Amino acid sequence: MADLKTRPTKRSVTDFVKSIADDERRRDCRNVMRIMKSVTKARPKMWGPSIIGYGTYHFKYASGREADWFITGFSPRKQALTIYVMSGFSKYKTLLKKLGKHRTGQSCLYIMRLSDVDLDVLTLLIRGSMKHLMGAAT
């Protein structure tokens, strides 16, 4: 069984964010960092070369494979700001309707600009996902 490729690194979160060329994307990242730190009470860590993760939880697949992963995090991708909602979106349909302009994947929330969404709703979404994961992890 292969190990997860994305792992925490010692790379500086501050240096990574400073290296983002686009001013608006860099500002959005700082705002998302404030939200995630407030919700998780955790310090940010780099996971792989381009994901900023907060907190950790341990999970086990039905296959028996186990791993540690971040509770929530984000990555400033070129196409969109990707926010990781690890609990998925099935429980958050009402919140998603109120969020604003976005797309979703299995556990990824794609936002072009933070100004496109309601930050209070985003905070509730991140908080709900964290509570769901922490309840499942205990």
N, C-alpha and C positions, 0 to 999 in steps of 0.2 A: 504494500500500500504506500503510495507516494505521500511525502510530507507536503503541507501547504507551502506554496512558494512565497506568499506574502507574510512577512514576519516583522515584528518591531525592530527598528534599527536605532543606532545612536546618532543619526543625522539630526541636525538642528531644525526644529520646526520654524523658528524665527528666521533662519537663513533661507529655508525653503520658501516661506511666504514672501520674504524680501526679493527673491529671485523671480517672482511672477511679474512679467513685463507689463501687462495691462493694469493700469491704475484702478479701474473699476473692479476687476476681478480680484485684485489684491485687497481692496477695501471690503468687498463682499466676504472674502475669506476671513478677514479679521472680525467681521460682524458674526459670522457663523461660529468662529472660535469662541467669542464671548457667550453666545447662546449655549453652545455645547458644554463649556466649562461651568456655566451657571447651572445647567440641568444635571450634569454628571458629577460635579464637584471633583473631577479628575483632571490631571495635567495632560496636555496633548503629547502624543508620541508619533513619530513617523513610522508608518507601516509600509515597508517597501520604499520605492523611490518617490511616490507621489500621493500617498494617502495619509491624512492626519486623523488618528484614531484617539478615542477617549475611553478609558476604563477597559476592563477585560472581563470576559465570562468564559466558562468552560462549557463545551457542548459535546454531545455524542450522537452520531447518526445511528439509525436503525441497524446499519451494517456493522456497528461496533467501533467505527473510526471515531477518534476523539481529537479535539483541538481546542486551543484558546484563541479567542478573536476579540476584536474591539466591540464595545457596546454600541457605540455610534461613531461616525466619522464622516469625512468628506474628502473629495479630491477636486482640485480646480482644473478639470479637463478643458481642452480647447473648445469642444462642442458645447459643453454645459458644465455648470457647477453640479457635481454629483454628490448627493447626500445619501449616506448609507443608513437605511431604516431596517435594521436586522430582523425585526419581527415581521416584516412584510407589510402589506397594506390592507389586507382583508378586513381588519378591525377599524379602519380609519376612513371609510368611504365618505362619511359626513364631513370630517375635517378636510379631506382632499377637495371636496366641492367648494369649500370656503377658502382654500389656500391661495388660489390665483393661478397664473399661467405656469404649467409644469407638465412633465411626462413621468411615467413610472416604468420600472422594470420589476423584476422579482423582489428585490430589496433595495433598489436604487431609485432615488428621486432626482430627476433632472430638471434643473432650473437654469435658464439663460442668464438672468440677472436677479439679484436678491430684491430689487425694487419691483419685480413682477409678482411678488408674493406677500402675503400678510405674515409678518414676523411673529406675531402672537400665535397664529395658527401653526406656523412651523415649529415654534417652541413646544406647543401642546403635542404635536406629532412626535417630536423627539422624546419628550418626557413620557408619553404613552408607550412608545416602543421600549424605552429603557425599563420602565416598570414591568412590562410584559416579559422581557428577557430575564430580569432579575427574579421575577416570580417563578419562571420556568427553570432557572438555574438552581433554585433552592430545593 
